[in-house]
Amino acid sequence: MEKKPLRTSEEWEGSLGADVRRLRLARRYTQNELAERANVSLSALKNLEAGRGSSLATVVRVAKALDRTEWLSSFAPAEPSFSPMDLLRRSAEKGPRRVRHGASNS
C-alpha cells in the first residue's frame, strides 16, 4: 500500500485560505466586510485567503467571525484519559509500599 505524502506548510496554508474564501463568498461578505467583522486588516485577510501565510491571531479572528470555531477546536490537545493528580492521590491512599531487596551476591 502506497503512503500518501504529507502536505507541506504551503499546501495547508493554501487549503485553509481557499476554505476561508469559499465560506466568505457563501456568506456573501466582501473581503472588506469580513476583515471588519474579524477586526483584522484587509491585507491580512487577503494574505490568508491567498495562502501567503498568516498569524495565528488572524486565523482565530477570521474563524470566529465566520462562526467556524470548530476549526480551532481541532487544534486543541486531546483530553487526557487519566489525571496524574488522581493517580498520585490513589497511590497515597494505599499507604507506603514495601520494597524487597534481593539477596546479595557477595
N, C-alpha and C positions, 0 to 999 in steps of 0.2 A: 504494500500500500504506500503510495507516494504522499509525503507530507506537504501540506500547503505552506509556502513560505510566509513568515511573519510580515506584517505590514511595517513599513518604515514610518518614522515620525511624520514625514511629509505626507504620506498617504493617509494617516489618521487625521492630520490637520485638514487635508482636502476633503475627506469624507465628512468630517464634522461641519466644515464650512458649507458644504453642499446641503447638508441636513438643515442647517440654520436658514439658509436661503430658501429652500423649499417650504419650510414651515412659515417663514416670514411672508412669502408670497401667498400661501394658503390662507393666512390670516389677513391678507390684503393690507399689510403695513408697508410703507415705503421704508427705505433704509433710514431716512431721517426720523421717521416716527418711532421705529424700533430703537434707534440709538437714544432718543429722548426718553422713551419708556424704561430703557435699561440703564440710563444715566451713564452712558459711555460716549466717547467721541464718535463722530461719523467715520473718521478714518480707522478707528479701532474696529468698528463693525465691518467696514469694507475689508480690512485685513483678515478678520475672522472668516467671513464668507468666502474670501479668495483662497483660504488655506495658507496664508503667508505668515502664520504664527500669530499668537495672541497671548495675552496674560491670562492667568487663571481667574483673576478678578473680572475680566471682560467676559469670559466664558460663563462664570457664575451669574453675573448680572443679566446677560442675554438669556440664559436658560430660565432664570426666574421671570423675566419679562414675557417669555413665550409660554409660561406655565409648564415647563418641562423639567421640573426639579428631579424627576426620576433619572434623568441623565446624570445628575450629581450623585444620587444615591448609589449608582453603580460603582462610584469611586471609593465609597466608604468601606472600611475593612469589615470583614465578617464578624459577627458577634462570637465571642469565644464560647466553646461548648462546655467549658467549666471555668469556675472562678478560682484563681490561685489563692485568694484570701480564704475561700471556703475550704479548700484543701488544707491550708495551714491550720484553720480552726479545728477541723476534724482530727487532724493528727495531734493537736494539743489536747483535745478532749479524751483521746485514748490513753494519755499518760506517757511517761517516758518508755522508751523501748530498750530492751536488754540487748546487749551486744555480746556475743560469744566469741572468744578468741580461740583460734585453733591451737593445737599442741605445737610446741616449739620443736624445731628440728635440731637443736643443739645438743 
